[in-house]
Amino acid sequence: MPRLDGKTVVVTGANSGLGFEGTRAFAARGATVVMACRSVERAEEAAGEIRADAGGAVDGDLDVRECDLASLDSVASFADGLAADYDAVDVLCNNAGVMAIPRSETEDGFETQFGVNHLGHFALTGRLFDLLDAAEGVGGDARVVTQSSGAHEQGEMDFSDLNWERSYGKWKAYGRSKLSNLLFAYELQRRLDAASDGDGDVGIRSVACHPGYTDTNLQMRTAAESGNPLMKVGMKAANAVLGQEPDIGVEPMLYAATVDVDGGAYVEPGGLMNMRGHPTVGRSNDASYDRGDARRLWEYSTEATGVEYPL
């Protein structure tokens, strides 16, 4: 990964798992990393751990800020605060997420997995658009990196019930939220391309990624919230046997953020079943490239969040 001195990187969910490892890696290469987290207390603890592991100091700076993706007001406040203190954002890593939890709703009344994993990041990216557009970026363009999952392959879009009010399946809802991440990432790139073709000269690149099967607290939190002790045992065993270490699982996100890949690329592990190994540019499933669904999701998301992109 190149040096990132003078660059500003925003990472959602930076206090644990892949977000924590990404924050550590970006800061070690000189970037200022804005740790956008729901819990400031846990984020401060994570920042302290990164500093301690680096001997008390890191090459870059760590800036802890509250950003609760389950609250559109919190997202707006975070973006406003960032705009007041920074001139540009070079990389935005839409990383935070929840997985396969019992049905609940965000502060704004959206099913939580869809609301946090997709709508929260849609709103955040739109509100940071001007800061991204103002950046020199990495390799000439700012990057919007959206973390998806191999679970997108189990996702199906049902625009008559995006909020899961009729029948809720927690894994189906997770799959849909991850498919939504990809529909968003690719549609964003199409709109950026169209704006640039019209002499808009938009210096932003949208890249998607998935980490493969990685041993993080996301799986164990899912198992704990299920209330099923057998699931907890099974998930722990699966993580031990199949899971990559987080410092390997984060590689697709780092690759998407810093390597000269095309906008609209999908970065995934290049090993066994694309669930392990070092990153490569691959292809997500056919449904994720459905332009009609992508446009419908964009229109819905704009109305639901009240965030308009200048595209």
Secondary structure, 3 states (H helix, E strand, C coil): CCCCCCCEEEEECCCCHHHHHHHHHHHHCCCEEEEEECCHHHHHHHHHHHHHHCCCCCCCCEEEEECCCCCHHHHHHHHHHHHHHCCCCCEEEECCCCCCCCCCECCCCCEHHHHHHHHHHHHHHHHCHHHHHCCCCECCEEEEEEECCHHHHHCCCCCCCCCCCCCCCHHHHHHHHHHHHHHHHHHHHHHHHHHHHCCCCCCEEEEEECCCCECCHHHHHHHHHHCCHHHHHHHHHHHHHHCECHHHHCHHHHHHHHCCCCCCCEEEECCHHHCCCCEEEECCCHHHHCHHHHHHHHHHHHHHHCCCCCC
